[in-house]
Amino acid sequence: MKKIILLITALSLNIHLFSVEVTNSEIIKFSNEFYNYLDNFLRLNTTQQSPEYNLEIVENKEEYNKLLTDLNIPLRDDFIFVLYNNQDKTIVYKSNDFDFNSLKFHLTLNYLNRYSSEIPNWMAFGIATYNEGNNDKLLDSIKQKGNYSDIYSSIRKDQNSSNEFSWLLIDYLQNSGVDESKRAFWDILSILKYETKIPKNILIEQILDRLNLDENLKNYIESTKNYTDLMNEGIELYIDNKYKESLDIFLEAIQKQPENYSPEYYAGLCYSKLLEYNLAYSHFSLSLDKNAPKDIVYYSIGVNFYNNNDYVSAKKYLNKIEDKMYAVMSEKILDEISKF
């Protein structure tokens, strides 16, 4: 029996996010759990203020606009939440594309505003962005822009520098594996807990200045693989017929961006090459669940079943194809099947 070669093509690497309808009780429950996480993560002194938080949930855009107007905040369509200090409240606009990650960002700012006296702006936004959970996209953005040899100096010079740079510094302190950096993070949080005679920003700079951060952040960026790095490496290995090594890379890419269909599809290709046909089918199906282009996946599933001698299932998927190019390719396989 002749083997059919699975097609590998440049699927879009874009992320597909799905809107879900959430209830007010889910938002409240999530917020409470997230504040408990912040207690454990940041270990700030939370005994000096009331543990109660004000969370106002707005479901009507007109009402949301009125609240912004009353607070002298320009009307915006590109964010869902707003923090304001005078009443220590987080307003949540429950839009159609409600995003819990964005809620993490603003709840973190609320928390830091309450419990960390004189926290530098860069650090507040860095921790909030770190908690938001879009780390891989941020790293990708920094790599694409290039010129990242003086990131710490930029932060030190401009306390309102980009959230990307602030996030990177927090991520490095937390995840670089350098003990001195990890200790520096906890030393800074200790400073933020209590009143100090020396301004806190000066004490924080003194701690960070010891870490040679411009060079270390540059090395950290260059040595850390983001989603795009992994996908490019995995595809190169696949083209070189190194299917096991390629599979390991694609499985790692799935962990980076679990909502993206592309690594699921490519993992399916690898499993099929390794004759693990059931696992291949599982990953192809997951790519469809994540909105992968249907016809190329139907073709790959059909080929996968054909190579596993399951001609009934192969015909089922190959006959679903509508795209002309893949339909022509499918006809060749269907002709082979008709001979049995």
C-alpha positions in Angstrom: 0.0 0.0 0.0 1.3 3.4 -0.9 1.8 5.9 1.9 0.3 9.4 1.4 2.4 12.3 2.4 0.8 14.7 4.9 0.7 18.3 3.8 2.5 20.9 5.9 1.6 24.4 5.1 2.1 27.8 6.6 -1.0 28.0 8.8 -1.6 31.4 10.4 0.0 31.7 13.8 -2.7 34.1 15.0 -4.4 33.4 18.3 -8.2 32.9 18.3 -9.9 34.1 21.5 -13.5 33.1 22.2 -16.0 35.2 23.9 -17.9 33.6 26.8 -20.9 34.9 28.7 -20.1 35.3 32.4 -22.3 36.0 35.3 -21.8 38.5 38.1 -21.3 35.8 40.6 -18.5 34.3 38.5 -16.8 37.7 38.4 -17.1 38.2 42.2 -15.9 34.6 42.9 -12.9 35.1 40.5 -12.0 38.4 42.1 -12.1 37.0 45.6 -9.9 34.1 44.6 -7.5 36.4 42.8 -7.1 38.6 45.8 -6.2 35.5 47.8 -3.6 34.7 45.2 -2.2 38.3 45.5 -1.9 37.9 49.3 0.2 34.7 48.8 2.2 36.1 45.9 3.1 39.5 47.2 2.9 39.0 51.0 2.3 42.7 51.6 1.1 44.1 54.9 -2.7 43.9 54.5 -3.6 44.3 58.2 -3.7 48.1 58.2 -6.8 48.5 56.0 -10.2 46.9 55.7 -10.2 43.6 53.7 -13.3 44.7 51.8 -13.1 45.7 48.2 -15.5 47.7 46.1 -16.3 46.0 42.8 -19.0 47.6 40.7 -20.2 45.5 37.7 -21.8 47.4 34.9 -23.6 45.6 32.1 -24.9 48.6 30.1 -22.4 50.6 27.9 -24.4 53.9 28.4 -24.2 53.5 32.2 -20.5 52.7 31.9 -19.9 55.8 29.8 -21.8 57.9 32.4 -19.5 56.6 35.2 -16.4 57.5 33.2 -17.8 60.9 32.5 -18.6 61.5 36.2 -15.0 60.6 37.0 -13.6 62.9 34.2 -12.2 59.9 32.3 -12.4 60.1 28.5 -14.7 57.6 27.0 -12.9 54.7 25.6 -13.8 51.5 23.7 -10.5 49.7 23.9 -10.6 48.7 27.6 -13.1 47.2 29.9 -12.1 48.2 33.4 -11.1 51.4 35.1 -9.5 51.9 38.5 -9.9 55.1 40.4 -8.4 55.9 43.7 -10.7 58.3 45.5 -13.2 55.6 46.3 -10.9 52.6 46.0 -13.2 50.9 43.6 -12.7 48.8 40.5 -15.5 49.3 37.9 -16.1 46.3 35.7 -17.8 46.7 32.4 -19.2 43.3 31.4 -18.8 43.7 27.7 -19.5 41.0 25.1 -15.7 40.2 24.9 -15.2 40.1 28.7 -11.7 39.1 29.5 -10.6 37.7 32.9 -7.0 38.4 32.1 -7.7 42.1 31.9 -9.6 41.8 35.2 -6.4 40.4 36.7 -4.5 43.4 35.5 -6.8 45.9 37.1 -7.4 44.0 40.3 -3.6 43.9 40.7 -3.4 47.7 40.4 -6.2 48.1 42.9 -4.4 45.8 45.4 -1.1 47.5 45.0 -2.7 50.9 45.3 -4.1 49.8 48.7 -1.2 47.9 50.2 2.1 49.1 48.8 3.0 52.6 49.8 4.9 54.6 47.2 5.3 51.7 44.7 7.0 53.0 41.5 4.7 53.2 38.5 6.9 50.9 36.5 6.7 48.2 39.1 3.0 48.5 39.7 2.3 48.1 36.0 5.0 45.5 35.6 3.4 43.2 38.3 -0.1 43.9 36.9 1.1 43.0 33.4 2.9 39.9 34.7 -0.3 38.7 36.4 -2.3 39.4 33.3 -0.8 36.3 31.8 0.1 37.4 28.3 3.8 36.7 28.8 4.5 35.0 25.5 2.9 37.7 23.4 4.9 40.4 25.3 8.2 38.6 24.8 7.3 38.2 21.1 6.6 41.9 20.8 9.9 42.9 22.5 11.8 40.5 20.2 10.2 41.8 17.1 11.1 45.4 18.0 14.7 44.5 18.7 17.1 47.0 20.2 16.8 45.7 23.8 20.3 46.3 25.1 19.3 49.1 27.6 15.9 48.1 28.9 16.7 48.7 32.6 18.3 52.0 31.9 15.1 53.0 30.0 13.0 52.1 33.0 15.3 53.9 35.4 15.2 57.0 33.3 11.4 56.9 32.7 9.3 55.6 35.5 6.3 55.4 33.1 8.1 53.3 30.5 6.3 50.7 28.5 4.4 47.9 30.3 6.3 45.5 28.1 9.7 46.5 29.6 8.3 46.7 33.1 6.8 43.2 32.7 10.1 41.9 31.4 12.0 43.1 34.5 9.4 41.5 36.8 9.5 38.3 34.7 13.3 38.2 34.9 13.3 38.7 38.7 10.8 35.9 39.1 11.8 33.3 36.5 15.5 33.8 35.5 16.6 31.2 38.0 19.2 33.6 39.4 19.0 33.5 43.2 20.2 37.0 43.6 17.4 38.3 41.3 14.7 36.4 43.2 16.0 37.7 46.5 16.0 41.2 45.0 12.2 40.9 44.2 11.4 39.9 47.8 13.6 42.6 49.2 11.8 45.2 47.2 8.4 43.9 48.4 9.7 44.1 52.0 10.5 47.8 51.4 7.0 48.4 50.0 5.4 47.0 53.2 6.5 49.7 55.6 7.3 53.3 56.0 11.0 54.2 55.3 13.1 57.3 55.9 14.7 57.1 52.5 12.4 57.4 49.5 11.3 53.9 48.4 12.2 54.5 44.8 15.8 55.2 45.8 16.0 52.0 47.9 14.6 50.0 45.1 17.1 51.4 42.6 19.9 50.6 44.9 18.8 46.9 45.0 18.4 46.7 41.2 21.5 48.5 40.3 23.6 45.6 41.7 22.1 43.1 39.2 23.8 44.3 35.9 20.3 44.3 34.5 20.8 45.8 31.0 23.1 43.0 30.1 21.2 40.3 31.9 17.8 41.3 30.5 19.3 41.3 27.0 20.7 37.8 27.5 17.4 36.7 29.1 15.5 37.8 26.0 17.8 36.1 23.6 17.9 32.8 25.5 14.1 32.6 26.1 12.1 30.9 23.4 8.7 32.4 22.8 5.8 30.8 20.8 7.0 32.1 17.4 10.6 30.8 18.1 9.2 27.3 19.0 6.9 27.2 15.9 9.7 28.1 13.6 12.1 25.6 15.2 9.4 22.9 15.1 8.6 23.4 11.4 12.3 23.3 10.5 12.8 20.0 12.4 9.7 18.6 10.7 11.0 19.5 7.3 14.3 17.8 8.2 12.2 14.6 9.0 13.1 14.9 12.7 9.6 14.1 13.8 10.2 13.2 17.4 12.2 16.3 18.1 9.7 18.4 16.2 6.8 16.9 18.2 8.4 17.9 21.5 8.7 21.5 20.3 5.1 21.7 19.2 3.9 20.2 22.5 5.9 23.0 24.2 4.3 25.6 21.9 0.8 24.3 23.0 1.7 25.0 26.6 2.8 28.6 25.5 -0.5 29.3 23.7 -3.1 26.6 24.4 -5.8 28.6 22.6 -3.9 28.5 19.3 -4.7 25.9 16.7 -1.4 25.8 14.8 0.7 23.7 17.2 -2.2 21.3 17.6 -2.2 20.8 13.9 1.5 20.3 13.6 1.6 17.9 16.5 -1.0 15.9 14.6 1.3 15.8 11.6 4.2 14.6 13.7 2.2 11.9 15.4 1.0 10.7 12.1 4.6 10.4 10.8 5.4 8.5 13.9 2.6 6.1 13.1 0.7 7.2 16.3 -2.5 7.6 14.3 -5.0 7.9 17.2 -2.9 10.6 18.8 -2.6 12.3 15.5 -6.4 12.3 15.1 -6.8 13.7 18.6 -4.6 16.7 17.9 -6.2 17.3 14.5 -9.6 17.4 16.2 -8.3 19.8 18.8 -7.1 22.1 16.1 -10.6 22.1 14.6 -12.0 22.9 18.0 -9.7 25.9 18.0 -10.9 27.2 14.6 -8.2 25.8 12.4 -9.0 26.1 8.6 -11.3 23.1 8.1 -10.2 21.8 4.6 -6.5 21.4 5.3 -7.3 19.6 8.6 -10.0 17.4 6.9 -7.4 16.5 4.3 -4.8 15.6 6.9 -7.3 13.6 8.9 -8.3 11.7 5.8 -4.6 10.9 5.0 -4.1 9.9 8.6 -7.0 7.4 8.4 -5.9 6.2 4.9 -2.4 5.4 6.2 -3.9 3.5 9.1 -6.0 1.4 6.6 -9.3 2.9 7.9 -10.7 3.7 4.5 -14.3 4.4 5.6 -13.2 7.1 8.0 -10.7 8.5 5.4 -13.6 8.8 2.8 -15.8 10.5 5.4 -13.3 13.4 5.9 -12.0 13.7 2.4 -15.6 14.0 1.1 -16.1 17.0 3.4 -13.5 19.1 1.6 -14.8 22.1 -0.4 -11.6 24.0 -1.3 -10.7 23.2 -4.9 -7.0 22.6 -4.3 -7.5 20.2 -1.4 -10.5 18.6 -3.3 -8.2 17.7 -6.2 -5.7 16.2 -3.8 -8.4 14.3 -2.1 -9.6 12.8 -5.3 -6.3 11.1 -5.8 -6.6 9.4 -2.4 -10.2 8.5 -3.0 -9.2 6.9 -6.3 -6.6 4.8 -4.4 -9.3 3.8 -1.9 -11.7 2.8 -4.7 -9.2 0.1 -5.7 -9.7 -1.8 -2.5 
